[in-house]
Amino acid sequence: MKKKLLFFLFFLLPLLTFSQQERVIIPVDWKAIEQNVLQHPDSVKGLIKRLLLPKLDTTLTMPERILAFYGQTYFSKSLEYDDVRKMMDTRKTNPSAALSWADRVLNINPFNTKALIEKADLLLKKKKINPQDSTKLDSIAQYYIHIAMRLFNTIATTGDGTSDHPFSVTSVSDEYNFLCYYLDICEVKQQSLIYGEKNKAPMDVLYLSEKSEYWDKPEIYFDIKRVLELETASLKKKK
């Protein structure tokens, strides 16, 4: 895991430095996002396209980025979950198939952080086999890495990682990827589901085995309201 992290840090050092600047917390208002998607779907899809541009659209405000990232879940509705599993099952034994599965996942949900990171990693490994295409593969991999980092920057704005202001995520993978590739912590002792004392909101708390210059607390909290909604909906479809 650490070896993979070095690939990402090599490309993303400027972004990581920028991401640690102080910022105002903008909590995710799930009801408002859902209403926005229902009432203005084309507008939200427009924001999603802007967030996916190769060059960052600097006119895109953080509330718009939050609406795009978290609003996407109301379009994709976790339909990519089975393809994510197939991607992970084939990543070591059949990298070409894993790349195809990653494409399928991103076609459904272009903000799936696991697929973004796995595709970038697979492309970086592919250039060892195809050195003649290394420049092209590097360029494509960097695109997916940059999209992932934009999403991690967005997640970072939604809280401060405490139980009072947990970071909002769209999947459990978001938690671990954010922790590893954004905060440079890849070792977790334990994960527990808890409910907030004030609003009874569901949260994952991850107890950490290490610290980094970006995070020095023994635990970190994530708002998983939408995660549980998506998992419940996915289970109902399978019945």
N, C-alpha and C positions, 0 to 999 in steps of 0.2 A: 504493500500500500504506500509506504513512504517513497519507494522508488518511483512509483507512478506520480506521486505528488511533486517530485522534483521536475518532471516534465512540464507540469502545469505552472510551477513557480518560475521556471525559466522563461515562459512566454508571458506570464501575467504579473511580474513584479511591479510595473507601473500602476496597474489596476489595484493591486493589493495595497499599495501605499495610499492611493486615493481613497480606497474603501474605508480606511481607518479614521478619516476625518470626522470630527464631531458633526452630528446631524440631529435633526428634530425627529422624534418618534412619531410615526403615522400609523396608528393601529388599524388593522384590517376590519372594515365594517362589512361583514359577510352579507347581511340583509341588503344593504345599499348596492353592493356589487351584483348580487343576484337580480335585483330589480333593474339595474342598469342593463344587464345582459338581456333580460326579458323585454324591456321596453326599447332598447337601442342596440340591438345585436350588431347591426352593420357598423355602428360607430365604434363598438368595442373591438370588432374584428379589424377595423382600421388601425386601432392602437396596437393590436397584436402584430400586425404587419410592420408597423414602424419600429417596434421593439426588436424585430427580427432582421432589420436592415444590417448589411455588413458593416457599415459605418454608423456608429451610434448617433441617433437623432437627438442632438442636444436641446432641441425645443420641447422634447417630451418631458413633462414634469413628473416628479416622483409619484403623485397621486394617480397620474395616467398610467405609469408603469405598474403600479399596484393593481389598478383596474384590469390592465391587460393580462398580467401574470395570473392573478387569482381568478379573474373572469374566465380565462381559458378553460378552467375545470368545469364550467357549466356548459361548455360546448363539447369537450372530449368525454366527460362523464366517466372517466376511468376505463374507457373501452380499450385502452392500450395495455392493460395489466397482463393479459395472457401473452402478448407479444414480448413484453419486457422479460417475462420468465423464460421464453424461448431464446431470446437474445442472450441472457445470462447462461443458459444451459449449453449454448454452442460456442461461446466466446473463446474457449481454450481448444476445443476439438475441431471446430470449423469456423475460423474467423470470417471467411467470406459470407457464410450463412448468417453469422452474428451481425455483420454489417447490414445485410438485407433486412434482418429483423429490426435493427436500430432505425433503418429508414421507415419501416412500417410504423414503428412506435411514434417517430417524429412527424409522420404524415397525419397521425391522429392527434397527437399532442406535441407541438413543436417546443414546448417548455418542459418536457419530461427530463429532469436533470440527470437521471441515471443513463438515459439513452444518449444525451448530449456528451457526457463524459466518456461513456463506453465507445461511442463512435470516434471521438477524437483520439482516444487511446489506441483503438484498433487501426486507425489511419497512420498514426505515428509508428506503430509496429510494422505496418505494411510497407513503409518506405525502406525498411531493412531488406525486404525481399525484392523491392522494385526501386533501387537507388536512382534509376534514371528518371523516376517520377517524384523524387523527394521534394522538390520545390513546390510542385502542385499539391502534393499530399500535406505538406506543412501548412500551406495556405488554407486548405479546406479544414484541417484540424484546428487551426487557430480560430477560424470562424466559429466553430462549435464551442470551443473553449471560451471565447469572448461572450457568446450568448449565455453560457452557463454562469459566467462571472456577473453579467448584468442581472441575472436572476438572483444570485447570491447577494449582490448589492441591494437589490430590492427587498429581499427577506430581511437583511440587516436593518433596514429602515423601519420595519414593523414593530420592533421591540428592542429590549436591551438584554434579553436572555434570562431575566429574573422571573420569579413566579408571578409578580405583579404585572410585568410587561414581557410575556413570552414572545419569541419569534414565531410568526405565522408561517406554516408550511402547507403544501398540498399533498405530500406523501411522506412516508417514513424515510424513503430514500433521500428526500430533501434534507432531512435532519442530519443524516450521516454525511452526505456530500457537502453540505454547508459547513459542518464541523471540520471535516478533513481538508477540503480544498479552499475554504475561505478563512478558517481559523487555525489551520495547520495542527489539528488534533485528530488523530485517527484511532486512538485506543479508548474504548469505552468499557467500564467495569460492568455497568448494569443499566437497564432501561426500565422505567416504571410508569404506569398510567396513574395519574392523580387528577383530582378535581379542585379547581380554585376555591379558596375559602369564601370569597366575596360573591362571585357570580356562578360558581359551580361549573365553570368552563373546563372541558377536558384538556389535559396537558400531558405531554411526555416529558419526563425528567430524565436526563442522561447523566449518570455519575461517571466522571472522567478519570482515566488512569494517568493522564499527563497534563501539562500546561504548555502554553506557547506565549510568544510576545503579543498575540492578539487576544488571548483568553487565559486568565489566571485563576478563575474560580473552579471549585471542585465539581460543580454541576452546571447544567444549562437546561433551560425550559423552552418547550415549543408548544404553541397553540395548535391542536390537532382536530379542531371542530370539523373542518372540511374533510380531513383525512377519514374520520369515522363515518361521515355522511357518505363518502364515496365507497368505502369498504362495505357499508350496509347495503347500498344500492347494488353493488356488484354481486353480493351474496344472494340478493333477492332474484337477480336475473338468472342465476345458475340453478335456482330451485324449479 
